Amino acid sequence: MGNLFSRNKNVQRPTTLGGLKSSGWESVPVKEELRRNLVERIRNEDSLFSGVHGYEETVMPQLENAILAGHDVIFLGERGQAKTRLIRGLIELLDEWMPVVAGSEINDDPYSPVSKYAKDLVSQLGENTPIDWVHRDLRYGEKLATPDTSIADLIGEVDPIKVAEGRYLSDELTLHYGLVPRTNRGLFAINELPDLAERIQVGLLNVLEERDIQIRGYKIRLPLDVVLFASANPEDYTNRGRIITPLKDRFGSQIRTHYPTDTEIEMDIVEQEASIPSVGELDVNIPSFMTRVIAVLTQEARKSPHLNQRSGVSVRMSVTNQEAMVANSVRRALRNKEKEAVPRISDLNALIAATAGKVEIESLDEERDSEIVNQLLNEAVLNVFRDLVPAEFHQPIIEAFENLEGISTGEDIRSDEYQDVVNSKVPALEPAVKAVLEGSNSNGSAMTASAVELILEGLHLSKRLNKYASGARASYATRT
């Protein structure tokens, strides 16, 4: 009956120790609680997490195995691989409500209190000991490991205010508990574990393994019930020896995370995470092929020898670039007095600044940095163009340009002008535009403008058209 009060919201939760015993509530270790609730999810064919894409066949089975085995877990992966999100998502495997001794700082189990405060209260009041109920959201503790993290942060310190109230220093009640004891009967996560100083790692191991606290001469047995999770970059964890061996041995499972393995998954993450601005009555529509350009750009960056791959190319780069691209299209639509904002190739100039802040380019020349980002962007646009525009549509467009001086594109050109290009100047563009827009939820002039720019830029990058750029404008013409 340990999770009776989670399943049935109409059940009245007991308020005293005697009432808790009469209700039939059973106390179980946190690892058993996680296991029990995971088993129920697996039997019901419920997903372990929502909003995490691309790990269904790789990370998730390993994580489920670790929970079923009752292991502490460390996630190894580069930045932007949802390590922290995975850990935080495990809160959902806890019972919704958990009883604690009222007033306890460390979530004392009413059946088996460990702090002096709770022990004394149960001893004095017995069955009348008051009970509080803690929601699962409050049973999670997290600390970003930094070189200045202290024992006081994680384990505790003497509280001078409690001493000033008249207690003796030898009194355990003068302690102010740190994050780990306060997460008793819950989940505790340390992000970037290798950055934790070795002496702090020793103190953490002592409290988790030896079950005692040593603070300024105190030696207190504190049998905490905490499931430990951690995250680390493989470069720090496996190669630099910055974790003491006993703490490293504490983790039963070591799970390697990874970046999205294909473009579709990267696109799903971008569409889920990107924040799209809402500007009055302006409609914002994002063509899937422009989101694809963003996703392919990131995947090209992960293969580039010009970028530092040890630090990784985060999915956050895709999300940030999507937001920058859309923001530029909104600004352009507002200035052109248009009612619909649809990102197009000319908006990709905004990605230079957004991308530069998300990657480590192995170059000391700032101008070279921009060239590298532009090269990656061109590769992404060319890949998407080749995927969407059949080769048989290319030649009729090229032949049509032989009778034109050129076609201009840019931020200051309204969408309806692109529609005129398709209708009047280059009708040969129409089949290619339809191919690009297939499946799109909008087929207005703004969407047509986006498709036209992709086609023209793709033909230029394929060396079928010349491009002459000047400021915010570009002109495409036949090759001579």
N, C-alpha and C positions, 0 to 999 in steps of 0.2 A: 504493500500500500504506500510505498515511498513517494509515488507521484500522484496519489489520489487527488491532492489539492491542485495539481496542475491540470488534470484532465477535466475535472468537474468544477466549474466556476460557482455553482450554486451551493457547494459544500462550505459550511461555516468553518473557518480556520480556528483551531483552539487557541486560547490566550494564556493558558497555564501549562506547566509541566504535567500535571495530573490529567488535564484534558487532552494533551497530546498523546499520552500513553493510552488513554481510553479510546482514542480515534483509531488506533491500530497503525499509526505512522511508524515506519521503520527507517532507521538510519543506515545508510550504505556509504562506503568510500566514494569519492568523486569519480575515480576511474570506473567503478562498477556502475555508477549512475550514467556516465557517458556511454558505456557499453550497452546497458539496458535500453537506453533511448535510441541508440543507433540500430540495435537489433530490430526494434519496432519499426523504424523507418525503412530498413531494408525489406522487412516482411511486407510492408505496405507499398513498396516500390516508390517511396518518396525520395526526391533528390536530397543529397546532403547539404548542398548550397544552392542558392539562387544568385544569379548575377556574376558567376565565375565561369568563363568560357574556355574550352580547349583542354581541360584537365580530366575529362570524363574517362578516358582510357589510360591515363598515365598517373597523375598525382592522386586522384580520388581513390582508386583501389588501394594504393599504398597507405593513404591516410586512414581509410576504413580498417585496414589490417592492423595499423598501429593502435587504434582505439580499441578494437576487439582484443588485442594482446595486452592492453593496459600499459602502453609505453609512453614515456615522455618523448617529445618529438622536436627535432630541429629541421627547419626548412632551409635548404641551401639554394641560392639563386641570385642572379643579378637584380639590380633595381627594377622596379616596375613589373614584377611577376606575381603580384597579388599575394605575397607571403603574409603580410599583416592582415589582409582581408580574410584569408583562409583561417587564421588563428581567431580573429574576432567572430567569425561565423560559427565557430564551435560553441559559442554561448548558447545557441539554439538547441544543443543537445543536453543542456542542463534542465532539471525540473524547473517549472516556471516560478515556484515559490519554495523557499526552504526555511524551516524554523530555526531560530537562534535564541540564546539566552538574552533577554531584553537588556539593552545597555552594553552588550559585549562589543569590544572594539575589533575582535578577531573572529567574529561569526562562530562563537562557541556552540558546539553540539549540545543541546539540552540533556542528552543521554550520557554524554562523555565530555564534559567541559575540560579545557586545558589551561585557561588563564586563571590567575589567582582570584580575580574579580568574580568570574563565573563560578568557580569552585566554592568560594565563600557564600555567594548568593544562593546556590542550590543547597548548600549545607544548612543555611539559616532558614530558608523558606520551604524546602522540600517540594511537595506536590503543588504548592502555591507559587512556585517560581514563575514570574511573568515571562511570556514568550512573545518575541517579535517574528515577523515573517519578512524575509529578504527576497527581492525579485532577482531573477537570474542575471539581469543586466548589471547588478551591483556585485556580482561574484566574479568579476573579471578585473585583473590588474595588469598594467602594462608599463614598461619602462624602456625608453630609448637609452641604450648603453652609451655613455660618453666617458672620456677619461676622468672627468671630475665627479662621476657618480660615487657616492659615499656609502659606508655601512649604514649610516643613519637613514639614507634614502630607502635602502632595500630591507634592512633588518630592524633598526630602531636606535634610539638614543635616550639618555636620561632627560626627562622633561623638567627644566628648572622651575616652571610654574607649579608643578605638582610638589616639588621639593619646598618651594616657598610657602605652600599651603600647610606645611608642618609635618610632612612625612619624612621618615629617615631614608637616607640614601640606600640603605640595605633593603628597603621595601620594594618588592617587585612592582608595586603599583605606581612607582615613580617613572616607569618606562613609558616612552612614547613609541609605539610599534611602527615599523616601516611598512613598505608596500607588500612585502611577501607575507608577513603574519596577518595583515589586514585582508589578504586574499585567501585566508584559510577556508577550506572547503569550497575552493573555486579553482579557476584557471589563472595562471600567471605567465605573462609573455615578456621576453627580453628581446628587443629588436637590436640588431647589429651586435650580437654577443661578443665577438672578438675585441670590441672596443672597451670592454669592461676590464678594469685593472686587475692584475692577478690576485692581489690581496683581497679584493672585493669578491672575486670568484671563489676564493677559499672560504670567505664568510658565508657566501650563498650556499656552497656545497655543504658546509657544516650544518646549516639550518635545515637543509633538505634531506641530508643523509643521517647525520648524527642526532638530529632532532633536538639540539640544544642551542641556546643563544648565549653568546659571550660579548657583553657590552660593558666596558669600563669596570671589569672585575666581577660582573654578574655571571653566574653560570646557571641557566634556567632550562630545565627540560621543557620543550615545547613541541609535542608531536603533531606537527601541522599536516593537514591533508590537502596537498596542493599538487595539481598536474602542471608540469612545466613545459612550456613551448618556447622556442627561440627561433630567430632568423639570423642568417649570416650570408655574406658574400663568399662564394667558394674560394676566391683568391685569398681572403683573410683566414678562412677557417681551415683550409687543407694545406696551405703552402707556407704560412708564416709562423705557425706554432704559437699563436697568441691565445690559446685556450689551455688551461691546466688539464692534464690527462684525466684526473678523477672526474672533473665536471663533464668533460667530453664523453666519458664512459657512462655518464648518468643517462644519456639519451638512448632509449631503446631503438628508435627508428630515425634514420636520416633520410629525408625525402628531398629529391632534387626537383625544383620547379623549372619552368622553361617559358620562353616566349611563344606566342601563337605560331603554330606550325604552318598555317596557310592563310591566304588573304581573307577568306570569308570570315574566319574567326576574328581576325584583327578588325574587320569592318563591324562585326557585331559588337565588339567592345567599344569601338569609337562611337557608334550610334547610341549605345547605352550610357556612356560616361560623359560625352561632350555636352557642354552647357550652351544651348542655342539662345541668342538674345531675342527678346520679344519687344518690338518697337511699334507701339500704337497699332495702326491698321495695316502695317506693312506685312505682307505674307512672306515667310521665309521657307523656301523649298530647296532641299539639297539633293541633287542628282546622285544616284548610287555610283555612277562612274567617277564622280569627283571624290566621293569618299574612298573609292577604290584607289585613286591616285594617291591619296593620303596614306592608305594602308601599304601600298606597294613601295612608296618612298621609305617608310620605316623598315620594311623588309630588305630593301636594297641597302639601307644604311647598316643593317646588321651583318652584311656580307662585305662591306667596303674595307679595303686595307688601309684607307686613309683615316679611319676612325679607331679609337681605342676600344677594342671589343671586350677587354677585361672589365671595364666599368659598365658595359652593356648599353643597349639602346632601348630605353624604356617604352612601354606602351603609352606612357604619358606623353611621349613625343607625338604619337598619332592623335591623341585627344587634343593636345594643345594646338597642333597644326590645323585640325578641323575647326576649332574655335576661331583661330586667327583668320582662316580662309572665309568662314561665314561672316565674321565681323567686317572684313573688307568688302564683301558683297553687299552687306547692309549699308555701309557707308556710301558705296558707289550708287546703290539704288536711291538713297535719300538725296544725294546730290543731283542725280538725273531725274528726280521727281517721278520715279516709277513706283508702282504699287506692289511689285513682287521682287524679292531679292533671291537670285539664284547664283551660286558660286560658279565661276568659269575660270579658264586658264589664266586670264589676266589678273585674277585675284591671288594667284599663287606667289606673287612677289612678296606677299605678307608673310610667307613661310620662312623666308631667309632669317629674319630676326627670331622667330619662334623656334626654329630648328637649331640655331646656333647655341641657344641656351640649354639644349637637351642632350647634346653629344659632346664628346671630347675629341676634337680634331687634332691629329698628330702633325701639326704644322705651326711654325712660329710667325707665319705671314698672314695678317688679317685678310688681305685681298685674296690670298690663296684659299682661305677658309670659305669665302663666299663662292669661289669657283667650284670647290668641292661640293657644297650644298646644291649649287645650280646643276652640276653634273648629275648628282643623284636624282634631282627633281626631273631632269630631262629623261633619264632612264625610266623613271616611274611613268611619266606621261606617254612615252613611246610604247612601253609594255601594255598599258591600258588601251591605247589606240590600236595596236596590233590585235589585241584580243577582241575588240568590239567592232572594228571596221573591216569587213572582208576585202581581200586584195583586189577583187574584181571591180570594186567601186572606186579604186584610186585613179586609174587612167582616165576615165571620162572627166573627172574633176581637173586633172592636170591639163587635159586638152582644152577645157573651157577657159582656163587661165591664159592660154596663148592669145586670146582675143581681148584680154583685159590689161589695164595698166597695173592693177593690183587691188587687193582688198585690205582695208584697215581694220584693226581691232584695238581695243583699249578700254580703260575705265570710263572715258568720257563719251563712249558710243552707246546709245540707247539700244535696248533689246529689239525694238521694232525695226531698227536699221539692219540688223542681222536677218530678220525675217524677210526683208526686201531683197537681201542678197540671195537667199534661197529661192524666192519666188521669181525674181527677175534677172539678176546678174549671172548667177551660177545655179541653174536648175539641177545640174548634175550632182549637187550636194544633197539633194532630197533623199535618195536611197540611203546614203551614209548616215544622214541625220536620223532617219527612221530606225536604222540598225542600232545607233547609239542610244536612242531614247526608248527602245523596246522595253516594255515593262515599267516605264516611269509613270508616276501617279499624276503627272502634269505634262501637258504638251503645248503650253503657251509660248509666246515669243521669247520670254526670258529663258525658258528651257532650251528652245531652239538656238538661242545665242550661245549658250554654254556648249551645246553639241558642236556648233560650227567652229568655235575656238579650239575645241579638242581635235577636230578633224584637220584644221589648218596647221595647228602646231605639230600634230602627228606626221603630216605630210612633209613638213619642214625637217623634222628630226629624222625622217626616213630619206632625206636628201632628194625629195621630189619637188619641193618649192623653196625658194629663197625667202629669207625673212630679214627685214630692215627695221631695227628698233630705234626709237628716238623718244626718250622720256617715258611717258606712260602709254605711248602708242607703239603699235607694230604694224608693218605692212607686209603682206605676203604676195609674192609674184612668181611668175614662171622662171625657171632656171635658164640662164643664157650660156 
